[in-house]
Each structure stands twice: as structure tokens, then as C-alpha cells.
């Protein structure tokens, strides 16, 4: 019994470490553009003074207080694209994500998956993978925190994220 418990604890610990670093190998790689925003930066951004009449900016500040990490990796390199796809597929199988939306449009495949929070609209993790069509970038986006899916459109507007229009569609479909 003791060995079973130790094995179980080890499995959970390695899954947690894997979740933190599943896509970190793309950071700093040639042919990969990466944007990584951590909790400290979100905390600093949330301290910006905003005009009380600017409701959209207030929503944005409210959302970024709930975020932990944002990681976005983009590439046009076919080898890196294939590796990103394999990493995303492997991560989806082990992370307990559920598909929120899938779009196939002119060779461009978009998958948006989430790990739900306390309610249907609450999200702990959002993963978006856009398999680039000819001459388009492949995008891997990971967002963690404890936020409402309906707030995502504010984030995509303010941060101009790749795949932002697809995220807006996903947030509207979940309402």
C-alpha cells in the first residue's frame, strides 16, 4: 500500500512539473517567436490607474488580476510546427483538457481546449493550437489562471494575441 501511495504522489508531481514546462522548450529556439508573461507581470499591469469611465479597461484590469501565465509560441518552420503539434497533442492527453471549439478553414486548423474551473464558464487553463495553412504561422498559446471564458475577448483586444479572433468566437460560444 505504501508503494502505491508513493507511486500515486510521484505521478501527480511529475504531471504538475510537466504542465509548467510542457512548451518551454520552444522559448529561445531559432525560428520561434515567443511571448511569455508571468504572474508578476500581470500583477504589475493590474496596478495601472484607469479612468473610472473606461469600462473596457476596467474589465481588462479585472481579468489580468486572475491570470498566472501566458505563453505564446509562433513559427513557420515545418519541423518546429510538427514538433509543436506533437507536444500539444501529448499535453492534451495528459492534462485533462476538454475541447471547447475546433475550426477547419482552408487548411487552417484551430483547436481550443480548456480545463474547467468551479463553473461552466470558469477556466483554469486554456490551450489554443492553430495549425498554420500554407505560408501562415503555427500558433501555440497557453493561458493559465482562474478566469471567466467570457472575459477573453477583452484580453485579445488589448494584447493583440495571435488567434484572437478565434478566441473571441470560443468565448461567445460558451456563454
Sine and cosine of phi, psi and omega as CSV:
sin_phi,cos_phi,sin_psi,cos_psi,sin_omega,cos_omega
0.00,0.00,-0.66,0.75,0.00,-1.00
-0.87,0.49,-0.67,0.75,0.02,-1.00
-0.90,0.44,-0.61,0.79,0.02,-1.00
-0.89,0.46,-0.70,0.71,0.00,-1.00
-0.90,0.43,-0.68,0.73,0.03,-1.00
-0.88,0.47,-0.68,0.74,0.03,-1.00
-0.89,0.45,-0.67,0.74,0.01,-1.00
-0.90,0.45,-0.72,0.69,0.03,-1.00
-0.88,0.48,-0.70,0.71,0.01,-1.00
-0.87,0.49,-0.65,0.76,0.01,-1.00
-0.89,0.45,-0.68,0.74,0.01,-1.00
-0.93,0.38,-0.65,0.76,0.00,-1.00
-0.90,0.43,-0.70,0.71,0.00,-1.00
-0.92,0.39,-0.57,0.82,0.06,-1.00
-0.90,0.43,-0.65,0.76,0.02,-1.00
-0.90,0.43,-0.70,0.71,0.03,-1.00
-0.91,0.42,-0.61,0.79,0.01,-1.00
-0.90,0.43,-0.63,0.78,-0.01,-1.00
-0.89,0.45,-0.62,0.79,-0.01,-1.00
-0.93,0.36,-0.55,0.84,-0.12,-0.99
-0.87,-0.49,0.32,0.95,-0.10,-1.00
-0.87,0.50,-0.53,0.85,-0.08,-1.00
-0.87,-0.49,0.08,1.00,-0.04,-1.00
-0.89,0.45,-0.36,0.93,-0.01,-1.00
-0.90,0.44,-0.32,0.95,0.00,-1.00
-0.99,0.12,-0.30,0.95,0.01,-1.00
-0.93,0.36,0.83,-0.55,0.02,-1.00
1.00,0.08,-0.01,1.00,0.01,-1.00
-0.97,0.24,0.57,-0.82,0.11,-0.99
-0.89,0.46,0.52,-0.86,0.02,-1.00
0.93,0.38,0.20,0.98,0.04,-1.00
-0.82,-0.57,0.80,-0.60,0.13,-0.99
-1.00,-0.10,0.77,-0.63,-0.02,-1.00
-0.79,-0.62,0.58,-0.81,0.11,-0.99
-0.77,-0.64,0.86,-0.51,0.00,-1.00
-0.79,-0.62,0.84,-0.55,0.02,-1.00
-0.85,-0.52,0.83,-0.56,-0.03,-1.00
-0.97,-0.23,0.04,-1.00,-0.08,-1.00
-0.83,0.55,-0.66,0.75,-0.02,-1.00
-0.87,0.50,-0.68,0.73,0.01,-1.00
-0.92,0.40,-0.66,0.75,0.05,-1.00
-0.87,0.49,-0.64,0.77,0.04,-1.00
-0.88,0.48,-0.70,0.71,0.02,-1.00
-0.90,0.44,-0.68,0.74,0.00,-1.00
-0.89,0.45,-0.54,0.84,-0.06,-1.00
-0.96,0.28,-0.21,0.98,-0.02,-1.00
-1.00,0.03,0.02,1.00,0.02,-1.00
-0.92,0.40,0.72,-0.69,0.04,-1.00
-0.97,0.23,0.74,-0.67,0.01,-1.00
-0.83,-0.56,0.48,-0.88,0.06,-1.00
-0.91,0.40,0.75,-0.67,-0.03,-1.00
-0.87,0.49,-0.39,0.92,-0.01,-1.00
-0.99,0.10,-0.18,0.98,-0.01,-1.00
-1.00,0.01,1.00,0.08,-0.08,-1.00
-0.89,0.45,-0.64,0.76,-0.03,-1.00
-0.90,0.44,-0.67,0.74,0.02,-1.00
-0.93,0.38,-0.58,0.81,0.05,-1.00
-0.91,0.42,-0.63,0.77,0.07,-1.00
-0.89,0.46,-0.67,0.74,0.00,-1.00
-0.88,0.48,-0.73,0.68,0.02,-1.00
-0.88,0.47,-0.67,0.74,0.03,-1.00
-0.87,0.49,-0.66,0.75,0.01,-1.00
-0.93,0.38,-0.73,0.68,-0.09,-1.00
-0.92,0.40,-0.34,0.94,0.10,-0.99
-0.92,0.40,-0.38,0.92,-0.06,-1.00
-1.00,-0.09,-0.03,1.00,-0.09,-1.00
-0.99,-0.14,0.55,-0.84,0.04,-1.00
-0.96,-0.29,-0.79,0.61,-0.04,-1.00
-0.61,-0.79,0.59,-0.81,0.18,-0.98
-0.77,-0.64,0.82,-0.57,0.05,-1.00
-0.77,-0.64,0.82,-0.57,0.02,-1.00
-0.78,-0.62,0.80,-0.60,0.04,-1.00
-0.82,-0.58,0.76,-0.65,0.03,-1.00
-0.77,-0.64,0.53,-0.85,0.04,-1.00
-0.37,-0.93,0.36,-0.93,0.14,-0.99
-0.88,-0.47,0.00,1.00,0.00,-1.00
-0.97,0.24,0.87,-0.49,-0.06,-1.00
-0.85,0.52,-0.59,0.81,0.02,-1.00
-0.92,0.39,-0.69,0.72,0.00,-1.00
-0.93,0.37,-0.63,0.77,0.05,-1.00
-0.83,0.56,-0.73,0.69,-0.01,-1.00
-0.89,0.46,-0.65,0.76,0.01,-1.00
-0.93,0.38,-0.64,0.76,0.05,-1.00
-0.88,0.48,-0.69,0.72,0.00,-1.00
-0.88,0.48,-0.72,0.70,0.01,-1.00
-0.89,0.46,-0.68,0.73,0.02,-1.00
-0.90,0.44,-0.67,0.74,0.01,-1.00
-0.91,0.42,-0.70,0.72,0.01,-1.00
-0.88,0.48,-0.68,0.73,0.01,-1.00
-0.90,0.43,-0.68,0.73,-0.02,-1.00
-0.90,0.43,-0.68,0.73,0.00,-1.00
-0.85,0.53,-0.64,0.77,-0.03,-1.00
-0.92,0.39,-0.52,0.85,-0.09,-1.00
-0.98,-0.18,-0.28,0.96,-0.15,-0.99
-1.00,-0.07,-0.08,1.00,0.02,-1.00
0.95,0.32,0.57,0.82,0.03,-1.00
-1.00,0.04,0.51,-0.86,0.08,-1.00
-0.91,-0.43,0.58,-0.82,-0.02,-1.00
-0.95,0.32,0.77,-0.64,0.05,-1.00
-0.99,-0.14,-0.64,0.76,-0.08,-1.00
-0.33,-0.94,0.54,-0.84,0.09,-1.00
-0.64,-0.76,0.74,-0.68,0.00,-1.00
-0.75,-0.66,0.72,-0.69,0.12,-0.99
-0.85,-0.53,0.92,-0.39,-0.08,-1.00
-0.67,-0.74,0.94,-0.35,0.05,-1.00
0.80,0.60,0.70,0.71,0.03,-1.00
1.00,0.09,-0.08,1.00,0.02,-1.00
-0.99,-0.14,0.88,-0.47,-0.02,-1.00
-0.95,-0.31,0.81,-0.58,0.00,-1.00
-0.88,-0.48,0.78,-0.62,0.10,-1.00
-0.82,-0.57,0.76,-0.65,0.08,-1.00
-0.83,-0.55,0.84,-0.54,-0.04,-1.00
-0.80,-0.59,0.47,-0.88,-0.02,-1.00
-0.67,-0.74,0.40,-0.92,0.22,-0.98
-0.93,-0.37,0.90,-0.43,-0.12,-0.99
-0.95,0.30,0.42,-0.91,0.06,-1.00
-0.98,-0.20,-0.60,-0.80,-0.08,-1.00
-0.92,0.40,-0.54,0.84,0.01,-1.00
-0.83,-0.56,0.09,-1.00,-0.01,-1.00
-0.87,0.50,-0.57,0.82,-0.05,-1.00
-1.00,-0.03,-0.19,0.98,0.03,-1.00
-0.98,0.19,0.67,-0.74,-0.04,-1.00
-0.77,-0.64,0.72,-0.69,0.10,-1.00
-1.00,-0.09,-0.51,0.86,-0.01,-1.00
-0.50,-0.87,0.64,-0.77,0.07,-1.00
-0.79,-0.62,0.76,-0.65,0.04,-1.00
-0.83,-0.56,0.79,-0.61,0.07,-1.00
-0.83,-0.56,0.75,-0.66,0.07,-1.00
-0.80,-0.60,0.84,-0.54,0.05,-1.00
-0.92,-0.40,0.93,-0.38,0.04,-1.00
-0.99,0.14,0.95,-0.31,-0.11,-0.99
-0.89,0.46,0.68,-0.73,0.13,-0.99
-0.98,0.19,-0.07,-1.00,-0.02,-1.00
-0.79,0.62,0.78,-0.63,0.04,-1.00
0.88,0.48,0.30,0.95,0.10,-1.00
-0.91,-0.41,0.41,-0.91,-0.02,-1.00
-0.97,0.23,0.54,-0.84,0.21,-0.98
-1.00,0.02,0.70,-0.72,-0.07,-1.00
-0.82,-0.57,0.74,-0.67,0.11,-0.99
-0.84,-0.54,0.89,-0.46,-0.05,-1.00
-0.82,-0.57,0.76,-0.65,0.05,-1.00
-0.79,-0.61,0.79,-0.61,-0.02,-1.00
-0.76,-0.65,0.83,-0.56,0.01,-1.00
-0.83,-0.56,0.45,-0.89,0.00,-1.00
0.36,-0.93,-0.55,-0.84,0.08,-1.00
-0.58,-0.82,1.00,0.02,-0.16,-0.99
-0.71,-0.70,0.21,-0.98,0.02,-1.00
-1.00,-0.06,0.74,-0.68,-0.04,-1.00
-0.86,0.51,-0.48,0.88,-0.01,-1.00
-0.94,0.35,-0.26,0.97,0.00,-1.00
-1.00,0.06,-0.16,0.99,-0.12,-0.99
-0.88,0.47,-0.59,0.81,-0.04,-1.00
-0.86,0.50,-0.55,0.84,0.04,-1.00
-0.90,0.43,-0.67,0.74,0.01,-1.00
-0.90,0.44,-0.71,0.71,-0.04,-1.00
-0.92,0.40,-0.55,0.84,0.05,-1.00
-0.93,0.38,-0.74,0.67,-0.10,-0.99
-0.96,0.26,-0.60,0.80,-0.06,-1.00
-0.99,-0.13,-0.09,1.00,0.01,-1.00
0.75,0.66,0.84,0.54,-0.04,-1.00
-0.97,0.24,0.59,-0.81,0.13,-0.99
-0.88,0.47,0.69,-0.72,-0.03,-1.00
0.99,0.17,0.21,0.98,-0.05,-1.00
-0.85,0.53,-0.61,0.79,0.00,-1.00
-0.91,0.40,-0.58,0.82,0.04,-1.00
-0.93,0.37,-0.62,0.78,0.05,-1.00
-0.91,0.42,-0.61,0.80,0.05,-1.00
-0.88,0.48,-0.70,0.72,0.02,-1.00
-0.87,0.49,-0.65,0.76,-0.01,-1.00
-0.91,0.42,-0.65,0.76,-0.02,-1.00
-0.93,0.36,-0.57,0.82,0.04,-1.00
-0.94,0.34,-0.58,0.81,-0.03,-1.00
-0.96,0.29,-0.31,0.95,-0.05,-1.00
-1.00,-0.04,-0.18,0.98,-0.06,-1.00
-0.88,0.47,0.00,0.00,0.00,0.00
